[in-house]
């Protein structure tokens, strides 16, 4: 066995020795000028560009067979300046043809190439002659068939200029391997490059490279992967008169906001939302328009399905019709706060309206459940339209606050000022949830209908509140107003007017019907008709409420009905003043004095106005009236002042 192997090895060694001797002899007698001309001719046949060598030329046959050109430029006849400048271009030669004195390139390696692509107004570039020539060279039966199968690019740079669309891009540190279709019709390229500070891995393959270069239909697979964004396409492509692509497209990004910023697009204003993003769809590309069907899109955990259309014809536009199960819009409003910290004042931070002018949007969206901050909505259908810096939102129908909500909301941008218009109708909603979430008022319960029509203009929430104009009406039923019990208070004061209000800022006032009509002008709400009715009591109110300062200034009359009082009824004027979330409510002191058998003759007996006012002031202290809180200690039931008044009143009654 060993002897057999030895006998077989001797001829192999001899053959190898002869090959070495042949290579050495070839290197001695090689016509280097002919080799250079042959290599240049093959490169010209492949690229269609003239080879301009401005540096030395290295030729090697053994141990490596190659030709290296230094400081090389490839220049087309119809272009100005080099389309490609290479520091070192090395053509590796095929070994067996070289022994037969034929020079065939096996592969080409370009070290530090500088690629220049310039696009003109007609859509052609300085590389168009290259594309046309290689398409002819690769056509079956062509005279100059491509002979080498790979081009490698190391440490390259690409500069792209498009003056028509004002686009200038640069790719650096390019490392690519181009699988040239010397045998099959397919083409593939894989490698890496730097773009805008990120490393990008990419690959592309065409099933019919000749058809692709000629503009005919060819299968295409492409993938780009970077830290901000991953994109993939699998389908077909053609480019006869305009680019046409059809296939499956996928996109994935850990942060859509960062991906848009990386691609040079202005992200939506504010810092909330637009995080995790994924999309898969059937794509149909025609020119600058992309139609997506069978769309499955995910953004910030929200998943929707439908169709989308994107176009970039000088201005970006997006149209979409999507349906979803559960949608949460909380991330997108998390940075938008109407009230400042402490819930006592409107937010004065300026709006960021830059995102209203970058893209046109037309979207139709429906969902089974919607969450907007603390608000929970049922089945909802709404639309969004953004065009020319004006945003319009319309709610066709939404199950909200236990009822139905419809309406529209529009924002128009004028420099840094937002012009806002809102019209909403809430039908049979839970007033406690509605008033608390929309207006910050948590003392109202029941069910009712609310109609709002408002306009405002400002650069901040405070500016909007200061310029608020419009109307609002509320019709409620079967509810209560928390904070005081009107019937209990009126019954006590009917019997003993000067017994003090007691702690009447507790409990609640039930009602059967509630009617409110308010007009807004320059941030001031004027109440012309506020009525609260129950079987035992009735309340009417008029006055104003300042929206910027969030304060009441109202006067009203609370009455016991005849049925409740057992007589002609009991009327008590009162005043509501102070902040919306904790107003002061106190009865009119003069009315109580007039009703007291002990104090009324005393007040009438005082003729001098100053003395009369002093007496009234003393009695007000006893009753807890005036501008002091009704729940203050000296106005509480059982306080010394109240006891003195009660004793006087009891003595009179006795």
C-alpha positions in Angstrom: 0.0 0.0 0.0 2.8 2.4 1.0 4.7 1.5 -2.1 1.6 2.2 -4.3 1.2 5.6 -2.8 4.9 6.3 -3.3 4.7 5.3 -7.0 1.6 7.6 -7.4 3.3 10.5 -5.7 6.3 10.6 -7.9 4.3 11.5 -11.1 2.4 14.2 -9.2 5.5 15.7 -7.9 7.1 15.7 -11.3 4.0 17.4 -12.8 4.1 20.0 -10.1 7.8 20.6 -10.8 7.1 21.0 -14.5 4.4 23.5 -13.7 6.7 25.6 -11.5 9.4 25.5 -14.1 6.9 26.5 -16.7 5.7 29.5 -14.6 9.3 30.6 -14.0 10.0 30.3 -17.7 6.9 32.2 -18.6 7.8 35.0 -16.2 11.1 35.3 -18.1 9.7 35.4 -21.6 6.4 37.2 -20.7 5.6 40.2 -22.9 4.6 42.6 -20.1 3.3 45.3 -22.5 1.0 42.7 -24.1 -0.2 41.7 -20.7 -1.0 45.2 -19.7 -2.8 45.9 -23.0 -4.8 42.7 -22.6 -5.9 43.5 -19.0 -6.8 47.1 -20.0 -8.9 45.7 -22.9 -10.8 43.3 -20.7 -11.5 46.0 -18.1 -12.7 48.3 -20.9 -14.9 45.5 -22.2 -16.5 45.0 -18.8 -16.9 48.6 -17.7 -17.2 50.5 -20.9 -14.8 53.1 -19.5 -11.3 54.0 -20.5 -8.5 53.0 -18.1 -6.3 56.0 -17.3 -3.1 54.9 -15.4 -1.2 57.8 -13.7 1.1 55.7 -11.6 3.5 52.7 -11.8 2.4 49.2 -13.0 3.4 46.0 -11.2 3.4 42.7 -13.0 3.9 39.4 -11.3 3.6 35.8 -12.6 5.1 33.7 -9.8 4.3 33.0 -7.1 1.2 35.2 -7.7 -0.1 36.1 -11.1 -1.5 39.6 -11.2 -1.2 43.1 -12.6 -1.5 46.1 -10.3 -2.1 49.6 -11.6 -1.5 52.5 -9.3 -3.4 55.8 -9.3 -6.0 54.6 -11.8 -8.9 56.5 -13.2 -11.8 55.2 -15.2 -13.2 57.9 -17.4 -16.2 57.8 -19.9 -16.2 59.7 -23.1 -19.4 61.6 -22.2 -18.6 62.5 -18.6 -16.6 65.3 -17.0 -14.1 64.1 -14.4 -13.4 60.5 -13.3 -16.4 58.4 -12.5 -14.0 56.1 -10.6 -10.6 56.9 -9.1 -8.7 53.9 -7.6 -5.4 54.0 -5.6 -4.5 50.5 -6.5 -6.4 48.3 -9.1 -5.2 44.7 -9.1 -6.3 42.1 -11.7 -5.5 38.5 -10.7 -4.9 36.3 -13.7 -6.0 32.7 -14.4 -3.2 30.3 -14.0 -3.8 27.7 -16.8 -4.5 30.3 -19.6 -1.3 32.1 -18.5 0.8 29.0 -19.1 -0.6 29.0 -22.7 0.3 32.7 -23.1 -3.3 33.8 -22.8 -4.2 36.6 -20.4 -7.5 36.1 -18.7 -8.6 38.0 -15.5 -9.9 35.8 -12.7 -11.0 38.6 -10.4 -10.4 42.3 -9.8 -9.6 44.0 -6.4 -9.9 47.8 -6.0 -8.1 49.3 -3.1 -9.4 52.7 -1.8 -11.7 53.4 -4.8 -13.4 56.8 -5.0 -16.7 56.4 -6.8 -18.5 59.5 -8.1 -22.1 59.4 -9.2 -23.8 62.5 -10.6 -27.4 62.4 -11.6 -28.8 64.9 -14.2 -32.2 66.4 -14.6 -33.2 63.7 -17.1 -32.6 61.0 -14.5 -29.4 59.7 -16.2 -26.0 59.6 -14.5 -22.4 59.6 -15.4 -22.6 55.8 -15.0 -25.2 55.3 -17.7 -22.6 54.4 -20.4 -21.2 51.8 -18.0 -24.6 50.2 -17.6 -25.3 50.2 -21.3 -21.9 48.7 -22.2 -22.0 45.9 -19.7 -25.5 45.0 -20.7 -24.3 44.6 -24.3 -21.2 42.7 -23.2 -23.2 40.2 -21.2 -25.8 39.6 -23.9 -25.5 36.0 -25.2 -23.5 35.9 -28.4 -21.7 39.2 -27.8 -18.2 39.6 -29.1 -16.6 40.7 -25.8 -18.0 38.3 -23.2 -17.2 39.1 -19.6 -14.3 36.8 -18.4 -13.9 37.5 -14.7 -16.4 36.6 -12.0 -15.7 38.8 -9.0 -14.9 42.4 -8.1 -13.8 43.2 -4.6 -13.8 46.7 -3.2 -11.8 47.5 -0.1 -11.9 50.8 1.9 -13.9 52.6 -0.7 -15.8 55.8 -0.8 -18.9 56.8 -2.8 -20.2 60.4 -3.4 -23.7 60.8 -4.9 -25.0 64.1 -6.2 -28.5 64.9 -7.4 -28.9 68.6 -8.2 -32.5 68.3 -9.2 -33.6 67.0 -5.8 -30.8 68.7 -3.8 -29.5 65.4 -2.6 -25.9 64.9 -1.6 -24.8 61.6 0.1 -21.6 60.0 1.0 -20.8 56.4 1.8 -17.4 55.6 3.4 -15.3 52.6 4.4 -16.9 50.4 1.7 -16.0 46.7 1.8 -17.9 44.9 -0.9 -17.7 41.7 -2.9 -19.5 41.7 -6.3 -20.2 38.2 -7.7 -19.9 39.0 -11.4 -22.1 36.7 -13.6 -19.4 35.3 -15.9 -21.1 31.9 -16.1 -24.7 32.3 -14.8 -27.1 35.2 -15.3 -27.4 36.0 -11.6 -25.6 38.8 -9.8 -24.9 39.2 -6.1 -23.2 41.8 -3.9 -22.5 41.6 -0.2 -20.5 43.8 2.2 -20.5 46.7 4.5 -20.3 50.5 4.4 -20.6 53.6 6.7 -23.5 56.0 6.2 -24.3 58.9 8.5 -22.2 57.5 11.3 -23.7 54.0 11.3 -22.3 50.8 10.0 -24.6 49.1 7.4 -24.5 45.5 6.3 -26.0 44.9 2.9 -26.7 42.3 0.3 -28.4 42.3 -3.1 -29.0 39.6 -5.7 -30.6 39.7 -9.1 -31.7 36.5 -10.8 -31.2 38.0 -14.3 -28.5 40.6 -14.3 -28.7 41.3 -18.0 -32.5 42.0 -17.8 -31.9 44.2 -14.7 -29.3 46.3 -16.6 -31.6 46.5 -19.6 -34.6 47.6 -17.6 -36.5 44.4 -18.1 -38.1 42.4 -15.3 -35.7 40.5 -13.0 -36.0 38.8 -9.7 -34.5 40.9 -6.9 -33.6 40.3 -3.2 -32.1 43.1 -1.1 -31.3 43.5 2.5 -29.9 46.4 4.5 -29.2 46.1 8.3 -28.0 48.8 10.7 -28.6 49.6 14.3 -31.3 52.2 13.6 -33.2 50.3 10.8 -33.4 47.0 9.0 -35.0 46.8 5.5 -35.6 43.8 3.2 -37.3 43.3 -0.2 -38.0 40.1 -2.1 -39.7 40.4 -5.4 -39.2 41.6 -9.0 -37.9 44.9 -10.5 -38.1 46.6 -13.9 -37.0 50.0 -15.1 -38.1 50.6 -18.7 -39.6 54.1 -18.4 -39.7 54.4 -14.6 -38.8 52.2 -11.7 -41.3 49.4 -11.0 -41.0 47.0 -8.1 -43.4 44.4 -6.8 -42.8 42.0 -3.9 -42.7 41.6 -0.1 -41.2 44.4 1.9 -40.3 44.4 5.6 -38.9 47.1 7.9 -37.9 46.9 11.6 -36.5 49.5 13.9 -36.1 49.7 17.7 -36.9 53.4 17.5 -38.7 54.9 14.6 -37.9 58.4 15.9 -34.2 57.6 15.7 -34.5 55.9 12.3 -36.3 58.9 10.8 -33.6 61.3 12.2 -30.9 59.0 10.8 -32.5 59.1 7.4 -32.7 62.9 7.4 -36.4 63.1 8.1 -37.9 65.4 10.7 -39.4 63.2 13.5 -42.8 64.1 14.9 -42.7 66.9 17.5 -42.4 66.2 21.2 -40.4 63.4 22.7 -43.1 60.8 23.2 -43.8 57.6 21.3 -42.5 56.5 17.9 -40.3 53.8 19.4 -40.4 50.2 18.5 -41.6 49.8 14.8 -42.2 46.9 12.5 -43.9 46.6 9.1 -44.5 43.8 6.6 -46.5 44.3 3.4 -47.0 43.6 -0.2 -45.3 46.5 -2.0 -45.9 47.9 -5.4 -43.5 50.7 -6.4 -44.0 52.9 -9.4 -41.6 55.8 -9.7 -41.8 57.8 -6.4 -45.0 56.2 -5.2 -45.2 53.1 -3.0 -48.5 51.2 -2.6 -48.6 48.8 0.3 -51.3 46.1 0.7 -51.8 43.3 3.2 -50.1 45.7 5.7 -49.2 44.5 9.1 -47.7 47.4 11.1 -46.6 47.7 14.7 -45.7 50.9 16.5 -45.2 51.3 20.2 -47.0 48.0 20.8 -50.0 49.1 18.7 -50.8 46.6 15.9 -52.9 47.4 12.9 -53.7 45.9 9.4 -54.9 47.6 6.2 -53.4 49.4 3.2 -51.0 52.4 2.9 -49.7 54.6 0.1 -46.6 56.7 0.2 -45.5 59.3 -2.4 -42.5 61.6 -2.6 -43.1 63.9 -5.5 -41.4 67.0 -4.2 -43.4 66.7 -0.9 -43.9 63.6 1.2 -47.5 62.3 1.5 -48.9 59.3 3.3 -52.4 57.8 3.0 -53.6 54.8 5.1 -56.7 52.9 6.0 -56.0 50.7 9.1 -58.0 48.6 11.5 -56.8 47.6 15.0 -57.9 45.8 18.1 -56.4 47.8 20.9 -54.8 51.2 20.4 -52.9 53.2 23.1 -52.2 56.9 22.2 -50.8 57.7 25.6 -47.1 57.7 24.5 -47.9 60.4 21.9 -49.5 62.8 24.4 -47.3 62.0 27.4 -45.1 65.1 26.8 -48.1 67.4 26.1 -49.5 68.8 29.3 -52.3 71.3 29.5 -51.7 72.1 33.2 -48.4 72.9 34.8 -47.2 71.0 37.9 -49.5 71.2 40.8 -52.6 71.3 38.6 -53.1 75.0 39.5 -52.0 76.8 36.3 -52.0 76.3 32.6 -48.8 75.1 31.0 -46.9 78.0 29.5 -44.4 75.9 27.5 -44.3 76.8 23.9 -45.7 74.3 21.3 -43.5 72.5 18.9 -45.3 72.8 15.6 -42.4 71.9 13.2 -43.8 68.4 12.5 -47.0 69.9 11.0 -45.2 71.2 7.9 -43.0 68.2 6.9 -45.5 65.7 5.6 -49.0 65.4 4.2 -51.1 62.8 5.9 -54.6 61.3 5.2 -55.4 58.4 7.6 -58.6 56.5 8.4 -58.3 54.4 11.5 -60.8 52.1 13.4 -60.2 50.2 16.6 -62.2 48.1 19.1 -60.6 49.8 22.1 -58.7 53.0 22.4 -56.7 54.4 25.3 -55.8 58.1 25.5 -54.1 58.8 28.8 -56.7 58.1 31.5 -59.6 58.0 29.0 -60.9 54.6 27.8 -62.8 54.5 24.6 -64.8 51.6 23.1 -65.2 51.0 19.4 -63.9 54.1 17.6 -63.6 55.3 14.0 -61.7 58.5 13.3 -59.7 60.2 10.6 -56.6 62.5 10.5 -55.7 64.8 7.7 -52.5 66.9 7.7 -51.9 69.2 4.7 -50.0 72.4 4.3 -49.3 72.7 8.0 -53.0 72.2 9.0 -54.1 69.2 11.0 -57.7 68.1 11.1 -59.0 65.2 13.3 -62.5 63.9 13.0 -64.2 61.4 15.2 -67.0 59.6 13.3 -68.3 57.8 16.4 -66.6 56.7 19.6 -67.9 54.8 22.6 -66.7 57.2 25.3 -67.5 57.8 28.9 -70.3 55.3 28.7 -72.0 57.2 25.8 -71.2 58.3 22.2 -68.8 61.0 21.2 -68.6 62.7 17.8 -66.8 65.8 16.6 -63.8 67.4 15.0 -60.5 69.0 16.1 -58.4 71.2 13.9 -55.0 72.9 14.3 -53.6 75.4 11.8 -50.1 76.6 12.1 -49.3 80.3 11.7 -45.5 80.7 12.5 -45.2 79.6 16.1 -48.9 80.2 16.9 -51.5 77.4 16.8 -55.0 78.2 15.7 -57.3 75.6 17.3 -61.0 74.8 16.5 -62.9 72.1 18.3 -66.5 70.9 17.9 -67.7 67.9 19.9 -71.0 66.3 20.9 -71.1 63.9 23.8 -74.4 62.0 24.1 -75.6 60.3 27.3 -72.1 60.2 28.8 -70.9 59.7 32.4 -70.5 63.3 33.5 -68.2 62.5 36.4 -65.6 60.9 34.0 -66.2 63.4 31.3 -65.9 66.6 33.4 -62.9 65.3 35.3 -60.8 64.3 32.3 -61.8 67.2 30.0 -62.1 70.1 32.4 -60.4 68.9 35.6 -63.8 69.2 37.5 -64.4 66.2 39.7 -67.5 67.3 41.7 -70.1 66.5 39.1 -71.8 63.1 38.6 -74.7 61.8 36.6 -75.4 61.4 32.9 -76.1 63.9 30.2 -75.4 65.5 26.8 -72.5 68.0 26.3 -72.0 70.2 23.2 -68.8 72.2 22.8 -67.8 74.6 20.0 -64.6 76.5 20.8 -61.9 78.4 19.0 -58.5 79.6 20.4 -55.2 80.9 19.2 -51.9 80.8 21.1 -48.3 79.5 21.3 -48.9 77.6 24.5 -51.8 76.0 26.5 -52.0 79.2 28.6 -52.2 81.2 25.4 -55.1 79.1 24.1 -56.9 79.4 27.5 -56.5 83.2 27.4 -58.1 83.5 23.9 -60.9 80.9 24.2 -64.1 81.8 22.3 -67.2 79.8 21.7 -70.1 78.1 23.5 -70.8 75.1 25.6 -74.1 73.5 26.8 -74.7 70.7 29.2 -77.9 68.9 29.9 -77.6 66.4 32.7 -80.0 64.2 34.7 -80.0 61.9 37.7 -76.8 63.0 39.3 -75.3 65.0 42.1 -72.9 68.0 42.8 -70.4 67.1 45.5 -69.1 69.6 48.0 -72.3 70.8 49.7 -75.8 69.7 50.6 -78.2 72.4 49.5 -81.4 70.9 51.0 -79.8 70.3 54.5 -78.3 73.8 54.5 -81.5 75.5 53.5 -83.6 73.6 56.1 -81.2 74.6 58.9 -81.0 78.2 57.8 -84.7 78.4 57.3 -85.3 77.7 61.0 -82.3 79.6 62.4 -80.9 82.1 59.8 -78.0 83.2 62.1 -77.1 79.8 63.4 -74.1 79.8 61.0 -73.6 77.9 57.8 -71.8 75.1 59.6 -69.6 72.9 57.6 -71.7 72.9 54.5 -68.7 72.2 52.2 -69.4 68.5 52.5 -71.9 66.1 51.3 -73.6 66.4 47.9 -76.6 67.9 46.3 -78.6 65.4 44.2 -80.4 66.7 41.1 -83.0 65.4 38.6 -82.1 68.0 35.9 -79.0 70.1 35.3 -78.9 72.7 32.6 -75.8 74.8 31.8 -75.3 77.3 29.0 -72.0 79.1 28.8 -70.4 81.6 26.3 -66.7 82.1 26.1 -65.0 85.4 25.0 -61.3 86.0 25.4 -60.9 83.3 28.0 -63.8 84.3 30.2 -66.9 82.1 30.4 -70.2 83.8 31.1 -73.0 81.7 32.5 -76.4 83.1 31.4 -78.4 80.1 32.5 -77.4 77.5 35.0 -80.2 75.6 36.7 -80.1 72.6 39.1 -83.5 71.0 39.9 -84.5 68.3 42.3 -87.8 67.4 44.0 -86.8 69.3 47.2 -84.5 72.1 46.0 -83.6 74.3 43.1 -80.5 76.3 42.3 -80.0 79.0 39.7 -76.6 80.6 38.9 -75.2 83.4 36.8 -71.7 84.9 36.6 -68.4 84.3 35.1 -65.5 81.9 35.3 -62.0 82.8 34.2 -60.4 80.1 32.1 -56.8 81.4 32.3 -56.9 81.8 36.1 -59.2 78.8 36.6 -61.5 80.7 39.1 -65.2 81.1 39.6 -67.1 84.3 40.3 -70.7 83.2 40.4 -73.9 84.3 42.2 -77.0 82.2 42.7 -80.1 81.5 44.6 -80.9 78.2 46.3 -84.5 77.5 47.0 -86.5 74.9 48.9 -89.6 74.0 46.9 -93.0 74.4 48.4 -93.5 70.7 48.8 -90.2 70.4 50.6 -90.6 73.4 52.9 -94.3 72.8 53.6 -95.0 76.5 52.9 -94.2 79.1 50.4 -90.6 77.9 50.1 -87.3 79.3 51.3 -84.9 81.3 49.0 -81.2 81.9 49.9 -78.8 83.9 47.7 -75.2 82.7 47.8 -71.8 83.3 46.2 -69.3 80.9 44.6 -65.7 82.2 44.3 -62.2 80.8 44.1 -60.4 78.1 42.2 -62.2 75.4 40.1 -61.0 72.5 42.1 -61.7 74.0 45.6 -64.1 77.0 45.4 -65.5 79.0 48.4 -69.3 78.8 48.8 -71.0 81.0 51.3 -74.6 82.4 51.7 -75.5 86.1 51.3 -75.2 87.5 54.9 -77.8 90.3 54.4 -80.4 87.8 53.4 -79.8 85.8 56.6 -79.9 89.0 58.7 -83.2 89.9 57.1 -84.7 86.5 57.9 -83.6 86.6 61.6 -86.3 87.9 64.0 -83.6 89.0 66.4 -81.2 90.8 64.0 -83.5 92.3 61.3 -85.1 95.0 63.5 -81.6 95.9 64.8 -80.3 96.4 61.2 -83.3 98.5 60.3 -83.0 100.6 63.4 -79.5 101.8 62.4 -80.0 104.8 60.2 -76.4 105.9 59.9 -74.8 104.0 57.0 -71.4 103.6 58.6 -72.9 102.2 61.8 -75.2 100.0 59.7 -72.3 98.5 57.9 -70.4 98.0 61.2 -73.4 96.1 62.7 -73.7 94.0 59.6 -70.0 93.2 59.7 -70.3 91.9 63.3 -73.3 89.8 62.4 -71.5 88.4 59.3 -68.8 87.1 61.7 -71.4 85.3 63.6 -73.0 83.8 60.5 -69.8 82.9 58.7 -70.6 85.1 55.7 -68.4 87.5 53.8 -65.3 86.5 51.9 -64.1 84.0 54.5 -64.3 80.2 53.9 -67.6 78.8 55.2 -65.8 76.0 56.8 -63.5 78.2 58.8 -63.4 77.4 62.6 -65.3 80.6 63.6 -68.0 79.8 61.2 -68.4 76.1 62.1 -71.4 74.9 64.0 -70.9 75.3 67.8 -68.4 78.2 67.5 -68.9 80.9 70.2 -70.1 83.5 67.7 -72.7 81.1 66.4 -73.8 80.2 69.9 -74.4 83.9 70.8 -76.5 84.4 67.7 -78.4 81.2 68.4 -79.1 82.3 71.9 -80.4 85.7 70.8 -82.6 84.1 68.2 -84.0 81.6 70.7 -84.7 84.4 73.2 -86.6 86.3 70.6 -88.6 83.3 69.6 -89.5 82.6 73.2 
